Amino acid sequence: MDNYEINILRRGGNWKKVRPDDLINDEINNVPKENKKLNQKSQNDFLFNVTKIDSIISKLETLETEKNKLKEELKKFEDAFLKKKKIAEVEINIISKEKEMIEKTISIIKSLKSF
């Protein structure tokens, strides 16, 4: 039973006869050194790119943190100005009422003068 062969159809369309003891992987292991170097370079480039992406993500997270701190600072200024606005509105209301009373008083004085 050890004397049999397997026919393998290659991509090119031709057949190859292989014995069970033959290593089919020999062709895979006999990749030219140039291809191995390209493969190694490709893996190094991939790892380099992954490292760069990780660095960019880290920088983006730092920027996001800084952005949030600046937003909090702006919120404090906004709150301070809203308080000042409310105080100013209250003062304006008080002054408006005082103006109305003064105008009414002037009106009464004018009407009394014409009496």
C-alpha positions as a LaTeX table, in Angstrom:
\begin{tabular}{lrrr}
\hline
Residue & $x$ (\AA) & $y$ (\AA) & $z$ (\AA) \\
\hline
Met1 & 0.00 & 0.00 & 0.00 \\
Asp2 & 3.03 & 2.29 & 0.31 \\
Asn3 & 3.59 & 2.34 & $-3.45$ \\
Tyr4 & 0.85 & 4.67 & $-4.52$ \\
Glu5 & 0.91 & 8.16 & $-6.00$ \\
Ile6 & $-1.38$ & 11.12 & $-5.69$ \\
Asn7 & $-2.16$ & 13.35 & $-8.65$ \\
Ile8 & $-2.37$ & 17.01 & $-7.69$ \\
Leu9 & $-3.84$ & 19.58 & $-10.08$ \\
Arg10 & $-1.69$ & 22.70 & $-10.10$ \\
Arg11 & $-2.95$ & 26.21 & $-10.68$ \\
Gly12 & $-1.37$ & 26.27 & $-14.10$ \\
Gly13 & $-3.61$ & 23.39 & $-15.15$ \\
Asn14 & $-1.00$ & 20.64 & $-15.24$ \\
Trp15 & $-0.87$ & 17.63 & $-12.93$ \\
Lys16 & 1.88 & 16.66 & $-10.51$ \\
Lys17 & 2.40 & 13.14 & $-9.22$ \\
Val18 & 3.36 & 12.93 & $-5.56$ \\
Arg19 & 4.28 & 9.96 & $-3.42$ \\
Pro20 & 3.14 & 9.87 & 0.20 \\
Asp21 & 6.76 & 10.18 & 1.43 \\
Asp22 & 7.31 & 13.35 & $-0.62$ \\
Leu23 & 6.91 & 16.52 & 1.33 \\
Ile24 & 4.38 & 18.69 & $-0.43$ \\
Asn25 & 5.47 & 21.54 & 1.80 \\
Asp26 & 8.97 & 21.47 & 0.24 \\
Glu27 & 7.81 & 23.97 & $-2.35$ \\
Ile28 & 6.42 & 26.23 & 0.34 \\
Asn29 & 9.64 & 26.02 & 2.37 \\
Asn30 & 11.76 & 26.72 & $-0.69$ \\
Val31 & 10.52 & 30.28 & $-1.00$ \\
Pro32 & 13.29 & 32.51 & $-2.35$ \\
Lys33 & 15.16 & 34.62 & 0.20 \\
Glu34 & 13.92 & 37.79 & $-1.48$ \\
Asn35 & 10.33 & 36.78 & $-0.78$ \\
Lys36 & 11.21 & 35.97 & 2.84 \\
Lys37 & 12.85 & 39.41 & 3.19 \\
Leu38 & 9.78 & 41.07 & 1.65 \\
Asn39 & 7.55 & 39.12 & 3.99 \\
Gln40 & 9.70 & 40.12 & 6.99 \\
Lys41 & 9.69 & 43.75 & 5.82 \\
Ser42 & 5.93 & 43.59 & 5.41 \\
Gln43 & 5.56 & 42.27 & 8.96 \\
Asn44 & 7.91 & 44.96 & 10.28 \\
Asp45 & 5.95 & 47.63 & 8.39 \\
Phe46 & 2.72 & 46.24 & 9.82 \\
Leu47 & 4.06 & 46.34 & 13.39 \\
Phe48 & 5.46 & 49.83 & 12.80 \\
Asn49 & 2.07 & 51.00 & 11.51 \\
Val50 & 0.24 & 49.41 & 14.45 \\
Thr51 & 2.62 & 51.21 & 16.81 \\
Lys52 & 2.05 & 54.51 & 15.00 \\
Ile53 & $-1.74$ & 54.03 & 15.14 \\
Asp54 & $-1.51$ & 53.30 & 18.86 \\
Ser55 & 0.52 & 56.48 & 19.30 \\
Ile56 & $-2.05$ & 58.51 & 17.36 \\
Ile57 & $-4.89$ & 57.06 & 19.45 \\
Ser58 & $-3.00$ & 57.96 & 22.62 \\
Lys59 & $-2.51$ & 61.54 & 21.38 \\
Leu60 & $-6.20$ & 61.78 & 20.48 \\
Glu61 & $-7.17$ & 60.62 & 23.97 \\
Thr62 & $-4.86$ & 63.25 & 25.47 \\
Leu63 & $-6.41$ & 65.92 & 23.26 \\
Glu64 & $-9.89$ & 64.78 & 24.24 \\
Thr65 & $-8.96$ & 65.09 & 27.93 \\
Glu66 & $-7.53$ & 68.58 & 27.38 \\
Lys67 & $-10.63$ & 69.55 & 25.37 \\
Asn68 & $-12.88$ & 68.44 & 28.24 \\
Lys69 & $-10.82$ & 70.45 & 30.75 \\
Leu70 & $-11.12$ & 73.55 & 28.55 \\
Lys71 & $-14.86$ & 73.01 & 28.24 \\
Glu72 & $-15.11$ & 72.86 & 32.05 \\
Glu73 & $-13.17$ & 76.13 & 32.28 \\
Leu74 & $-15.51$ & 77.74 & 29.77 \\
Lys75 & $-18.49$ & 76.45 & 31.76 \\
Lys76 & $-17.15$ & 78.23 & 34.87 \\
Phe77 & $-16.85$ & 81.51 & 32.93 \\
Glu78 & $-20.33$ & 81.02 & 31.49 \\
Asp79 & $-21.78$ & 80.48 & 34.98 \\
Ala80 & $-20.02$ & 83.61 & 36.28 \\
Phe81 & $-21.38$ & 85.72 & 33.42 \\
Leu82 & $-24.89$ & 84.30 & 33.85 \\
Lys83 & $-24.80$ & 85.32 & 37.53 \\
Lys84 & $-23.65$ & 88.84 & 36.57 \\
Lys85 & $-26.41$ & 89.00 & 33.95 \\
Lys86 & $-29.07$ & 88.06 & 36.52 \\
Ile87 & $-27.74$ & 90.67 & 38.95 \\
Ala88 & $-27.79$ & 93.28 & 36.16 \\
Glu89 & $-31.36$ & 92.31 & 35.21 \\
Val90 & $-32.49$ & 92.66 & 38.83 \\
Glu91 & $-30.82$ & 96.08 & 39.05 \\
Ile92 & $-32.43$ & 97.11 & 35.75 \\
Asn93 & $-35.86$ & 96.05 & 37.07 \\
Ile94 & $-35.31$ & 98.02 & 40.27 \\
Ile95 & $-34.19$ & 101.09 & 38.32 \\
Ser96 & $-37.13$ & 100.72 & 35.89 \\
Lys97 & $-39.60$ & 100.61 & 38.79 \\
Glu98 & $-37.88$ & 103.60 & 40.38 \\
Lys99 & $-38.09$ & 105.47 & 37.04 \\
Glu100 & $-41.82$ & 104.66 & 36.79 \\
Met101 & $-42.41$ & 105.98 & 40.29 \\
Ile102 & $-40.46$ & 109.15 & 39.51 \\
Glu103 & $-42.48$ & 109.66 & 36.30 \\
Lys104 & $-45.76$ & 109.15 & 38.20 \\
Thr105 & $-44.60$ & 111.58 & 40.86 \\
Ile106 & $-43.71$ & 114.17 & 38.21 \\
Ser107 & $-47.10$ & 113.62 & 36.60 \\
Ile108 & $-48.88$ & 114.13 & 39.93 \\
Ile109 & $-46.84$ & 117.27 & 40.62 \\
Lys110 & $-47.75$ & 118.67 & 37.16 \\
Ser111 & $-51.42$ & 117.93 & 37.71 \\
Leu112 & $-51.31$ & 119.57 & 41.13 \\
Lys113 & $-49.63$ & 122.63 & 39.65 \\
Ser114 & $-52.38$ & 123.04 & 37.09 \\
Phe115 & $-55.04$ & 122.78 & 39.80 \\
\hline
\end{tabular}
